[in-house]
Amino acid sequence: MSHVEAIATRPSLHLQRVFDAPRALVWKAWTTPETVVLWLGPVEWPAVSVSQDLRVGGAWRACLRSPETGQDLWQGGVYREIVPPERLVFTFKWDESHEDGPPVDTLVTVEFAELPDGRTRMDFTHEGLKSEQSLAGHRHGWTSTFERLVAFLETQDDGET
């Protein structure tokens, strides 16, 4: 079984959110490391470090840290597709084992659509998760992360006020 077939046969997470922000601002929030670090990670594991080489074949890295224990969880991957301001595709893998055991390669696709009212719809897919337990954990993590993104976007002046 090829790597792509392995990802396709494992559980996938699909989430959709509408942000009260223009697409250019949401795109910037995803593609600027000094901005990503402000919202990435669930509330109980906020990011403390993010680096991005935003080009096809370029790597990204992020460190999430528990405020309670100080434990770090590193993750990273490689950009596969970048279509500003519409689409990001990148691999995602934890550096070390955690609640769902040894890490596996997964694939994230994020699509941004500009709505007629100036808001942005984000369609998010995380494919190739290891198990149903991993799917549940990632659903919680990404849902909490996107709540943090909403809060971050609410603090931004998009230049139209």
C-alpha positions in Angstrom: 0.0 0.0 0.0 1.4 3.4 -1.0 1.7 6.3 1.4 -1.2 8.1 -0.2 -3.4 5.0 -0.1 -2.6 4.5 3.6 -3.7 8.1 4.4 -6.9 7.7 2.3 -7.9 4.5 4.2 -7.5 6.0 7.7 -10.1 8.3 9.5 -10.5 11.9 8.3 -11.7 15.0 10.1 -13.8 17.6 8.2 -14.6 21.0 9.8 -16.1 24.1 8.3 -16.1 27.6 9.9 -17.2 31.0 8.8 -15.0 33.8 10.1 -16.3 37.4 10.4 -13.1 38.6 8.6 -12.0 39.1 5.0 -10.2 36.2 3.2 -6.9 38.2 3.0 -6.8 38.5 6.8 -7.6 34.9 7.4 -5.0 33.9 4.8 -2.4 36.1 6.6 -3.4 34.5 9.9 -2.5 31.1 8.5 0.7 32.1 6.6 2.6 34.5 8.9 4.5 32.7 11.7 4.3 35.6 14.1 0.5 35.5 13.7 0.0 31.7 13.7 1.7 31.5 17.1 -1.0 33.7 18.5 -3.9 31.3 17.8 -2.5 27.8 16.9 -3.2 25.0 19.4 -6.1 24.2 21.6 -6.7 26.4 24.7 -4.9 23.7 26.9 -1.9 23.4 24.5 -1.3 26.9 23.0 1.6 27.3 20.5 4.7 28.9 21.9 6.9 28.6 18.7 6.0 28.5 15.0 8.3 28.6 12.0 7.2 28.4 8.3 9.1 28.2 5.0 6.0 29.1 3.0 6.8 27.5 -0.4 6.0 24.2 -1.9 8.5 21.8 -0.4 9.1 24.2 2.5 8.9 22.9 6.1 6.8 24.2 9.0 7.2 23.5 12.7 5.2 24.3 15.8 5.6 23.7 19.5 2.5 23.5 21.7 3.0 23.8 25.4 0.8 22.9 28.3 0.4 25.9 30.7 -0.3 23.4 33.5 2.7 21.1 33.1 5.1 22.9 30.9 5.3 19.8 28.6 6.0 20.5 24.9 4.5 18.8 21.9 6.3 19.4 18.6 4.6 19.0 15.3 5.7 19.7 11.7 5.4 19.0 8.1 6.0 20.1 4.5 3.9 22.4 2.3 2.5 20.5 -0.7 0.3 23.1 -2.3 0.0 26.9 -1.8 -2.6 28.9 -3.8 -2.9 32.4 -2.2 -5.4 33.2 -0.8 -7.4 30.1 -1.5 -5.8 26.9 -0.5 -3.1 25.4 1.7 -2.1 21.7 1.7 0.6 20.4 4.1 1.7 17.3 5.8 1.3 17.0 9.5 3.1 14.7 12.0 3.8 14.8 15.7 7.5 14.5 16.6 6.9 12.0 19.4 4.4 9.6 20.7 1.6 11.0 22.8 -2.0 9.9 23.6 -2.5 7.9 20.4 0.9 6.3 20.3 3.6 6.6 17.7 3.1 9.4 15.2 1.9 8.9 11.6 2.1 11.1 8.5 -1.2 12.9 7.9 -2.4 15.5 5.4 -4.2 18.8 6.1 -6.1 20.8 3.4 -7.5 24.2 4.2 -9.6 26.1 1.6 -10.7 29.7 2.0 -13.8 31.1 0.2 -14.7 34.7 0.2 -18.4 35.1 0.9 -20.5 37.9 -0.6 -20.9 39.6 2.8 -17.1 39.9 3.2 -16.8 37.0 5.6 -14.6 33.9 4.9 -15.7 30.3 4.9 -12.9 27.9 5.8 -13.2 24.2 4.8 -10.7 22.2 6.7 -9.8 18.5 6.2 -7.2 16.5 8.2 -6.7 13.1 6.5 -5.0 9.9 7.5 -5.5 10.1 11.3 -4.4 7.0 13.1 -7.6 5.8 14.7 -11.0 6.8 15.9 -9.3 7.9 19.2 -7.0 10.1 17.2 -9.9 11.5 15.2 -11.7 12.5 18.4 -8.6 14.1 19.9 -7.9 16.0 16.7 -11.5 17.1 16.4 -11.3 18.6 19.9 -7.9 20.1 19.3 -8.7 21.8 15.9 -12.2 22.9 17.2 -10.6 24.6 20.2 -7.8 26.0 17.9 -10.4 27.6 15.6 -12.2 29.2 18.6 -8.8 30.8 19.4 -8.5 31.9 15.7 -12.0 33.5 15.9 -10.9 35.4 19.1 -7.6 36.5 17.3 -9.4 37.7 14.2 -11.8 39.8 16.4 -8.8 41.7 17.6 -7.6 42.6 14.1 -8.3 45.9 12.3 -8.9 44.9 8.7 -8.5 48.5 7.5 -12.2 49.0 6.9 -13.1 50.6 10.2 
